[in-house]
Every structure is written in C-alpha cells, then in structure tokens.
C-alpha cells in the first residue's frame, strides 16, 4: 500500500525562496573516467549518483543529516541514536552503492542512512526507531556508450516502493503503476537523476522539482572522495561520499555481524521500535510480487515485474556480489 511521504504540515515555500538552492550553485564534480578504459563500479556509481534533496525539520536539523552507519567510529548500531546529537561534525554525508549487471543492463542501488527515524512529539516509542536506511534502484541500459542510458528508478519509502521513469524512456507500467517522471539535473558534466527525502521519517521518492516544505533543506551532490557536513538545516551545496557496499570490511561484509544486524538485512536498534530499520538487502514492499531484499539482490526480477515494454532485457546476471 502506497502512502504519503510528508509528515509535515508546513506549507510549500515560495519559489523565490527555493532560488537559493538552484543547481547552478553546485560545486565542481570529480573528473570523468579515463578514456578507453571500461567503466569501473565506482565510476558508474559516480556517473549516475543522484543530486539529492533532503528536507529538514527546524526542531532538530542535524537529525536529518546523512551519515555513515559507523559515523561514530564503530559498527555498534545500538548506540547510534544516543550519539547522533553528540557532535554534528561526525555526520559526514555518506551514501552506499552497489552495482550488479546482466548482459544488457547495470543495476545500481544507492542507500541513504540516518541514525534516527524521528518525530517531534511524544510518541512513546511507537513512531520512531534507531537507524534508518532508505534508497533507490537505477536501471541503466548498456547501449554501447561508456555509461549507458538511464531507463527507470524505483525508490524506497518506508514499506512501499515507488516507480519513476526519465523523459524519453520506453518503459510502461507492469504489475505496478508508474508514479511519476524523474527530474534530471546537470552536474559534473552529465545529466543525472534527482531524488528527495522527507524530514524525520526519510521516505524517499523522485524529486518533483519544487521547493522544500517550509523552505529549509539540504542539497547533496555526489563525490568519489569527499564527505561534507552541512552548515545547518539550509545548505544548498554539500557533497556526499559514495562508498561501495561490497568493499572489504564494509556494509555487506558485516551482514552476519551481530553487533550491527539483528537478523538478515535488519539493523540492530533498541530506541523506539526495536530492530525496525533495514539495509538494501532487507527492503520490502508489503504488497508486490517481489521477495524481501530483491530490489538489491535480484533487481532484474523486480524491474521485469514492475515495468513493461522493456525491449532486450536479460535477467541472467554476469556479476552479482549479493550471490
């Protein structure tokens, strides 16, 4: 069942306010890949990484900052709620990515982590939880160019998935409806997708091109090596660092670590609702035909179910680090 993303009741700010967040203010991106070399996963991830719009809430701005799972120097996720407000400078923007491929497509997953899923009212532990990871899947066709062609995006908002296509995509609705179009933005010499996360609960959808609710928010831009901390709840230019989920000692390698995970794909947490946040291999839409975690582990299956008119589309993986 699909539900509304926004918990705020604040009215949408005037377009003039949003002008301060124009894409033209973006910092320079790292250079393109070396000519003649096949694109690496890191280069593919950087090429297609979204310009990310993060809404913030003025009652606790830094609770909406992106961070690494181990932002506090350890992988113990039972202390991430408590330490979130100790030192905002530790909340360096980090986004985890993974790349799997078939003979026809690359599938790129991006995971956005916050230490808290929170509210600004007494909830008695019913509406909040420690750790929060939501994200998106991009489907990129291998069309003979270095980085391929974007064909679709599916996002995670709590226990619902939402489907989007870029302008010019041939994809049609399959078992699921298409929820809208992807707004593309020029950054780093390429046209790339944009994404949006709500404040507090951090549900994620495609950005609709509008202003931040209430006028306050952060625009994050992808980087291969730089992880910045916002200057406050309204910052129009912050770089997030892309981190490979398959890296040695990284997120996927810790999937069986009882210090970080309570069960497969579920983070350990004891504030609010216990053990209520999921990694990419634990994401689940409650009413589709796709099994839990398959957005990351079997994305070709998900895309072939969610969309129609796929053209030449292989579901046999030539490389899949989740298997």
C-alpha positions in Angstrom: 0.0 0.0 0.0 1.5 3.3 -1.0 1.3 6.2 1.5 2.1 9.9 1.7 5.7 10.7 2.3 5.3 14.0 4.2 4.8 14.2 7.9 5.0 17.9 8.0 2.0 20.2 7.7 4.1 23.3 6.8 3.1 25.0 3.6 5.4 24.8 0.5 7.7 27.7 0.4 7.6 30.3 -2.3 9.6 29.6 -5.4 11.7 32.7 -4.7 13.0 31.0 -1.5 14.0 28.0 -3.5 16.1 30.1 -5.8 18.9 29.9 -3.2 19.1 26.2 -3.9 19.5 26.4 -7.7 21.5 23.7 -9.3 23.8 26.4 -10.7 25.3 26.7 -7.2 26.6 23.2 -7.4 30.3 22.5 -6.6 32.6 21.1 -9.3 32.4 17.3 -9.5 35.4 15.0 -9.8 36.6 14.4 -13.4 35.2 11.8 -15.8 36.7 8.4 -16.2 39.9 7.8 -18.2 39.2 7.4 -21.9 39.4 4.0 -23.4 39.0 2.2 -20.1 35.9 0.2 -19.2 33.9 1.9 -16.5 34.5 0.6 -13.0 31.7 0.2 -10.5 32.9 3.4 -8.7 32.9 5.3 -12.0 29.4 4.1 -12.9 28.1 4.9 -9.4 29.6 8.4 -9.6 28.2 9.0 -13.1 24.6 8.1 -12.2 24.5 9.2 -8.5 21.6 11.5 -7.9 21.5 15.1 -6.8 19.8 14.5 -3.6 17.3 16.9 -1.9 17.0 16.3 1.9 14.2 18.1 3.7 15.0 19.1 7.2 12.9 20.0 10.3 13.8 23.1 12.3 13.2 21.3 15.6 16.3 19.1 15.1 18.1 19.9 11.9 21.0 17.6 12.3 18.8 14.5 12.9 18.1 14.8 9.1 21.8 14.9 8.1 23.1 11.9 6.0 25.7 9.9 7.8 27.7 6.7 7.6 26.5 3.7 9.6 29.7 3.8 11.6 29.7 7.6 11.8 30.6 7.4 15.5 33.7 5.3 14.9 32.2 1.9 15.5 29.8 -0.5 13.9 27.6 -0.9 17.0 24.2 0.3 15.8 22.7 0.1 19.4 24.4 3.4 20.2 23.7 5.3 17.0 20.5 7.0 18.3 22.2 8.2 21.5 25.3 9.5 19.8 23.5 11.3 16.9 23.4 14.6 18.7 26.8 14.4 20.4 28.8 16.1 17.7 27.2 17.2 14.4 30.7 17.3 12.8 30.7 13.4 12.8 27.6 13.4 10.5 29.6 13.3 7.3 27.4 12.7 4.3 27.8 9.1 3.0 25.8 7.1 0.5 26.4 3.4 0.0 26.2 1.9 -3.5 26.2 -1.5 -5.2 26.4 -2.5 -8.8 25.2 -5.7 -10.3 24.9 -6.5 -14.0 23.4 -8.6 -16.8 24.5 -8.7 -20.4 22.0 -5.9 -21.2 21.9 -3.7 -18.0 23.6 -2.3 -15.0 21.6 -2.1 -11.8 22.8 0.5 -9.3 21.5 0.6 -5.7 22.0 3.7 -3.5 21.4 3.6 0.2 20.9 6.7 2.4 21.5 6.3 6.1 20.3 8.4 9.1 20.9 7.4 12.8 17.3 8.3 13.7 13.8 7.9 12.3 12.2 10.5 14.5 9.2 12.7 15.3 8.8 16.0 17.1 6.1 14.9 19.5 5.9 12.4 22.4 5.3 9.0 20.6 6.1 6.6 23.5 8.3 4.6 21.1 5.5 3.9 18.6 6.5 6.1 15.7 10.3 6.2 15.9 13.2 3.8 15.6 17.0 3.7 15.8 18.8 3.6 12.4 17.1 4.4 9.2 18.2 3.4 5.7 16.1 4.1 2.6 17.2 4.3 -1.0 16.7 3.8 -4.7 17.5 1.5 -7.6 18.5 2.7 -11.1 18.2 0.6 -14.2 20.8 1.6 -16.8 20.9 0.0 -20.3 24.2 -0.9 -21.8 23.8 0.9 -25.1 27.4 0.9 -26.3 28.4 4.2 -24.6 30.7 4.4 -21.6 28.0 4.7 -19.0 24.8 3.6 -20.7 21.3 5.1 -20.7 19.0 5.5 -17.7 15.7 3.8 -18.1 14.0 3.6 -14.7 14.2 4.4 -11.0 12.5 2.6 -8.1 12.6 4.2 -4.6 12.0 3.1 -1.1 9.7 5.0 1.2 9.3 3.0 4.4 7.5 -0.2 3.4 6.5 1.0 -0.1 8.3 1.2 -3.4 7.7 3.9 -6.0 8.4 3.7 -9.7 9.7 6.5 -11.9 11.0 6.9 -15.5 13.1 9.6 -17.1 12.0 11.6 -20.1 12.1 9.5 -23.2 12.0 6.1 -21.5 10.1 3.5 -23.4 9.1 1.7 -20.2 5.4 1.3 -19.4 3.6 0.2 -16.3 3.8 -3.5 -15.5 2.5 -5.1 -12.3 3.0 -1.7 -10.6 1.9 1.8 -11.7 4.5 4.4 -12.7 4.3 7.1 -10.1 5.9 9.9 -12.0 8.8 11.3 -14.0 12.4 11.7 -13.0 13.6 15.3 -13.0 17.1 15.3 -14.5 19.8 17.8 -13.3 23.1 18.7 -14.9 26.1 18.2 -12.6 29.6 17.1 -13.2 29.2 17.3 -16.9 26.3 14.8 -17.1 22.6 14.8 -16.9 21.7 12.7 -13.8 18.6 11.9 -11.8 17.4 13.7 -8.7 15.9 12.3 -5.5 14.1 13.7 -2.4 13.8 12.5 1.2 11.3 13.8 3.7 12.4 15.1 7.1 12.2 12.9 10.2 10.9 9.6 8.6 13.2 10.0 5.5 10.9 8.3 3.0 12.4 8.6 -0.5 10.9 9.5 -3.9 11.9 11.2 -7.0 12.3 15.0 -6.6 9.3 16.8 -8.1 11.2 19.9 -9.0 9.5 22.0 -6.3 10.8 23.8 -3.2 11.4 22.3 0.2 8.4 22.2 2.6 8.9 25.1 5.0 11.8 26.5 2.9 14.6 24.6 4.7 16.6 21.7 3.3 19.9 20.5 2.1 21.0 19.7 -1.5 23.6 17.0 -1.6 25.9 16.3 -4.6 27.9 13.1 -5.2 31.6 12.8 -4.8 34.1 9.9 -5.1 36.1 11.0 -2.0 34.6 14.0 -0.2 32.1 13.7 2.7 30.9 17.0 4.0 28.8 18.1 6.9 26.0 20.7 6.2 26.5 24.1 7.7 22.9 24.0 9.1 19.4 23.0 8.2 19.5 25.0 5.0 22.6 24.4 2.8 22.5 24.4 -1.0 25.8 22.7 -1.6 27.0 19.7 0.4 29.0 16.8 -1.1 28.2 13.2 -0.1 30.8 10.5 -0.5 30.0 7.3 -2.4 31.1 4.1 -0.5 31.0 0.7 -2.1 28.7 -1.6 -0.1 30.8 -4.6 -1.3 34.1 -3.1 -0.1 36.3 -5.2 2.1 35.3 -4.6 5.7 32.2 -2.7 4.5 28.5 -3.0 4.9 27.8 -6.2 3.0 30.8 -8.0 4.6 29.2 -7.3 8.0 25.9 -8.8 7.1 26.3 -11.5 9.7 27.8 -9.3 12.4 25.6 -9.4 15.5 26.9 -6.0 16.6 25.4 -4.4 13.5 22.5 -6.6 12.4 19.7 -8.2 14.4 18.8 -10.6 11.5 19.4 -10.7 7.8 19.1 -7.2 6.4 17.8 -5.7 9.7 19.8 -3.3 11.8 20.1 -3.8 15.5 18.3 -1.0 17.3 16.6 -0.5 20.7 15.3 3.1 20.7 11.6 3.4 19.7 10.5 0.3 17.9 13.3 -2.4 18.2 15.1 -3.6 15.1 13.0 -1.6 12.6 15.5 -0.4 10.0 16.6 -2.4 7.0 19.6 -2.4 4.7 19.2 -2.7 0.9 19.0 -6.5 1.1 16.2 -6.2 3.6 14.0 -3.6 1.8 10.5 -4.9 1.2 7.3 -3.6 -0.4 4.4 -5.1 1.5 2.1 -5.8 -1.4 4.1 -6.7 -4.5 5.3 -10.0 -6.0 8.9 -9.4 -5.2 10.5 -11.0 -2.2 12.2 -9.1 0.6 15.6 -7.7 -0.3 15.3 -8.5 -4.1 15.5 -4.8 -5.0 19.2 -5.2 -4.3 19.8 -8.9 -4.7 17.7 -9.6 -7.8 16.9 -6.2 -9.3 16.3 -7.6 -12.8 13.5 -9.6 -11.4 12.0 -6.5 -9.8 12.3 -4.4 -12.9 10.8 -7.0 -15.2 7.8 -7.2 -12.9 7.3 -3.5 -12.2 7.7 -2.3 -15.8 6.5 -3.3 -19.3 7.9 -2.7 -22.8 11.4 -3.5 -21.7 12.9 -4.3 -25.0 16.0 -6.5 -25.0 16.3 -7.3 -21.2 18.3 -10.1 -19.7 17.6 -11.4 -16.2 20.7 -13.6 -16.1 23.5 -12.0 -14.1 27.0 -11.8 -15.4 28.1 -10.4 -12.0 26.2 -10.1 -8.7 28.0 -9.6 -5.4 24.9 -10.4 -3.4 25.0 -14.0 -4.6 
